[in-house]
């Protein structure tokens, strides 16, 4: 058995601050940067290596950053408001498959 990473292309990677700002565009709120400049360094960007999925499975991401954030935040909002999590997952999978079908 082997594991695969599925995630954004290199062009889809963003910083944590960019992600937070994008999320707040879909689910309003506030955030405060409490990072400690004297704390040990942590990478400003973490990248999933999707090469294996691309080369062995022919997989590539179909949603861009904005769509991915909108769908992810939409899932959390819907579940927070009482929607069934499985139904939300199935709706996202269906939307992703429709996007994939139109991309070919």
QUISUL-V561889 format. One record per residue. N is the residue number from 0. RES is the residue in one letter. SS is DSSP state (2 for helix, 1 for strand, 0 for the rest). Layout:
N,RES,SS  N,RES,SS
This chain:
0,X,0  1,X,0  2,X,0  3,X,0  4,X,0  5,X,0  6,X,0  7,X,0  8,X,0  9,X,2  10,X,2  11,X,2  12,X,0  13,X,0  14,X,0  15,X,2  16,X,2  17,X,2  18,X,2  19,X,2  20,X,2  21,X,2  22,X,2  23,X,2  24,X,0  25,X,0  26,X,0  27,X,0  28,X,0  29,X,0  30,X,0  31,X,0  32,X,0  33,X,0  34,X,0  35,X,0  36,X,0  37,X,0  38,X,0  39,X,0  40,X,0  41,X,0  42,X,0  43,X,0  44,X,0  45,X,0  46,X,0  47,X,0  48,X,0  49,X,0  50,X,2  51,X,2  52,X,2  53,X,2  54,X,2  55,X,2  56,X,2  57,X,0  58,X,0  59,X,0  60,X,0  61,X,0  62,X,0  63,X,0  64,X,2  65,X,2  66,X,2  67,X,2  68,X,2  69,X,2  70,X,2  71,X,2  72,X,2  73,X,2  74,X,2  75,X,2  76,X,2  77,X,2  78,X,2  79,X,2  80,X,0  81,X,0  82,X,0  83,X,0  84,X,2  85,X,2  86,X,2  87,X,2  88,X,2  89,X,2  90,X,2  91,X,2  92,X,2  93,X,2  94,X,2  95,X,2  96,X,2  97,X,2  98,X,2  99,X,2  100,X,2  101,X,2  102,X,2  103,X,0
